Amino acid sequence: MQNQEIFKQPGSEMDLLKEIMVTLSARGHHVFRANVGTARTVDGRYFNTGLPKGFSDLFGTVKESGQAFFVEVKYGGNTASFVQENFLSQMSKAGCRAGLAYSVDDALKIVEGPQMPYFGQDVSDPIKEQTRDGELWNQLLMWASLKDEKVFSTLRKMRANGCTLETDAKTGYKIVHPDSYTSYDEDRKGLLACARELTHRLLTLRWSAAGEE
């Protein structure tokens, strides 16, 4: 009777999320709910929660093994966003259990079943031959895949058109385009909305690279 109550058909995504949490907890797993998004203070100011964009609805550790898991909960015809897909993919590549759950049974398969890789979009350097800045582009594109679909697609297009990362005294690295890339000035407008964050990311990459030299 108790199992029938736990596995009853939920009426909303929030109902499903709660059912999954109850079920996983009852089976001995540690599970936590992550709140991601924008909130408003009492004086009207907006702020983003501390977790990165795309962070899964539920996360925790598997009973006994302690392996980390991430579950993105969806209901009905809802689908995962671009950044949610790529967050799951990156967690999967890191060795965690990760996946989409449209039911309690889906969540149990993610946490308790045979571990299956979760494939999001290919976020690696589109230039596959080894280059001096290839690993830098891998890191930059991975960051963009968890930031915004437009930012990611713009940077990936730039790289596919032959752009390179060159050291710069102010920004750490700067994106340099070949003369043959005639639409560069138009395409780079896709990065204006996150210019400050992109600059900070390029600085971070330079600091990391300098520490390894």
C-alpha positions in Angstrom: 0.0 0.0 0.0 2.8 2.3 0.9 4.6 1.7 -2.5 1.4 2.5 -4.3 1.2 5.8 -2.5 4.8 6.7 -3.3 4.5 5.8 -7.0 1.1 7.4 -7.7 0.8 9.5 -10.8 1.9 13.1 -10.0 -0.1 16.0 -11.1 2.7 18.5 -11.8 6.5 18.7 -12.1 6.7 19.9 -8.5 4.6 16.8 -7.4 7.0 14.6 -9.4 10.0 16.2 -7.9 8.7 15.6 -4.4 7.8 12.0 -5.1 11.3 11.4 -6.4 12.9 12.9 -3.3 10.7 10.9 -1.0 11.4 7.7 -2.8 15.2 8.2 -3.0 15.4 9.2 0.6 13.3 6.2 1.7 15.8 3.9 -0.1 18.7 5.4 1.8 20.2 7.8 -0.7 21.1 11.4 0.2 19.1 13.7 -2.0 18.9 17.5 -2.1 16.9 20.0 -4.1 18.7 22.8 -5.9 17.0 26.1 -6.5 18.3 27.8 -9.5 17.0 31.1 -10.9 16.4 34.8 -10.2 14.8 36.1 -7.0 13.8 39.5 -5.7 14.6 41.1 -2.4 12.0 43.0 -0.3 13.4 46.3 -1.7 12.9 45.2 -5.3 16.4 44.2 -6.3 16.9 41.1 -8.4 19.7 38.6 -7.8 20.7 35.1 -9.1 21.0 32.1 -6.8 24.5 30.9 -6.2 24.3 27.7 -8.3 25.3 27.8 -11.9 22.7 28.1 -14.7 21.6 24.7 -15.8 22.3 23.0 -12.4 20.0 19.9 -12.0 16.8 20.0 -9.9 18.0 17.2 -7.6 21.5 16.1 -6.6 23.0 13.8 -4.0 25.0 10.7 -3.2 24.2 7.1 -3.8 23.7 4.9 -0.7 26.9 3.0 0.3 29.0 3.9 -2.7 28.8 7.7 -2.1 28.8 8.3 -5.9 27.3 11.7 -6.9 24.2 11.9 -9.0 22.3 14.7 -10.7 18.7 14.4 -11.8 16.9 16.9 -14.0 13.1 16.5 -13.4 10.7 17.1 -16.3 7.0 16.5 -16.5 4.7 15.7 -19.5 6.1 17.2 -22.7 8.6 19.5 -21.1 12.2 19.2 -22.3 15.6 20.1 -20.9 17.1 23.4 -21.9 20.4 23.7 -23.8 22.4 24.5 -20.6 20.6 21.8 -18.6 21.5 19.2 -21.2 25.1 20.3 -21.2 25.3 20.4 -17.4 24.2 16.7 -17.3 26.7 15.8 -20.0 29.6 17.4 -18.1 28.6 15.7 -14.9 28.4 12.4 -16.7 31.8 12.9 -18.2 33.2 13.6 -14.7 32.0 10.2 -13.6 28.7 11.1 -11.9 25.3 9.5 -12.5 23.2 12.0 -14.5 20.0 12.0 -16.5 16.5 13.3 -17.2 13.6 11.9 -15.1 10.0 12.0 -16.3 9.0 9.5 -13.6 10.1 8.1 -10.3 11.1 5.0 -12.2 13.4 7.1 -14.4 15.1 8.6 -11.3 15.6 5.1 -9.8 17.3 3.9 -13.0 19.6 6.9 -12.9 20.6 6.4 -9.3 20.4 2.7 -8.9 20.6 1.1 -12.4 23.6 0.4 -14.6 25.4 3.7 -15.1 24.8 5.1 -18.5 26.7 8.0 -20.1 24.6 11.1 -20.8 25.4 12.7 -24.1 24.7 16.4 -24.6 25.9 18.5 -27.5 29.5 18.2 -28.6 31.2 21.2 -26.8 34.8 20.4 -27.8 37.0 22.4 -30.1 35.6 22.0 -33.7 39.1 22.0 -35.0 40.2 18.5 -34.3 43.8 18.6 -35.3 46.1 19.5 -32.4 46.7 23.2 -32.1 48.5 25.5 -29.7 45.3 26.9 -28.3 43.1 23.8 -28.7 42.8 23.1 -25.0 42.0 26.7 -24.3 39.1 26.5 -26.7 37.9 23.3 -25.1 37.7 25.1 -21.8 36.1 28.2 -23.2 33.5 26.3 -25.1 32.7 24.2 -22.1 32.1 27.3 -20.1 29.9 28.8 -22.8 27.8 25.6 -23.0 26.8 26.1 -19.4 26.2 29.8 -19.9 24.0 30.5 -22.9 23.2 28.8 -26.2 23.7 31.9 -28.3 27.1 32.6 -26.7 28.2 29.0 -27.2 27.1 28.9 -30.9 28.8 32.2 -31.6 32.1 31.1 -30.1 32.0 27.7 -31.8 31.3 29.4 -35.1 34.2 31.8 -34.6 36.5 28.9 -33.9 35.3 26.9 -36.8 36.1 29.9 -39.0 39.7 29.9 -37.9 39.7 32.2 -34.9 42.6 31.8 -32.4 43.3 32.9 -28.8 46.3 35.2 -28.5 47.7 36.6 -25.2 46.7 40.1 -24.4 48.0 42.4 -21.6 44.5 43.6 -20.6 42.2 40.7 -21.1 44.6 37.7 -20.7 43.6 36.4 -24.1 41.8 38.0 -27.0 40.0 36.4 -29.9 41.8 37.0 -33.2 40.1 36.3 -36.5 41.6 35.6 -39.9 41.0 38.0 -42.8 38.9 35.3 -44.6 36.3 35.4 -41.8 34.4 38.3 -43.3 31.3 38.1 -41.0 33.3 38.3 -37.8 32.2 41.8 -36.8 28.6 40.9 -37.3 28.9 37.6 -35.5 30.7 39.0 -32.5 27.5 41.0 -31.6 26.3 37.7 -30.2 28.8 38.1 -27.4 27.9 41.6 -26.3 25.4 40.5 -23.7 28.1 38.6 -21.8 31.1 40.7 -22.6 32.1 41.3 -19.0 31.8 37.6 -18.1 33.6 36.6 -21.2 36.5 38.9 -20.4 36.7 37.5 -16.9 36.7 34.0 -18.3 39.6 34.8 -20.7 41.5 36.3 -17.8 41.0 33.2 -15.7 42.2 31.0 -18.6 45.3 33.1 -18.8 46.0 32.9 -15.1 45.6 29.1 -15.2 47.9 28.8 -18.2 50.5 31.1 -16.5 50.5 28.9 -13.4 51.3 25.8 -15.5 54.2 27.5 -17.4 
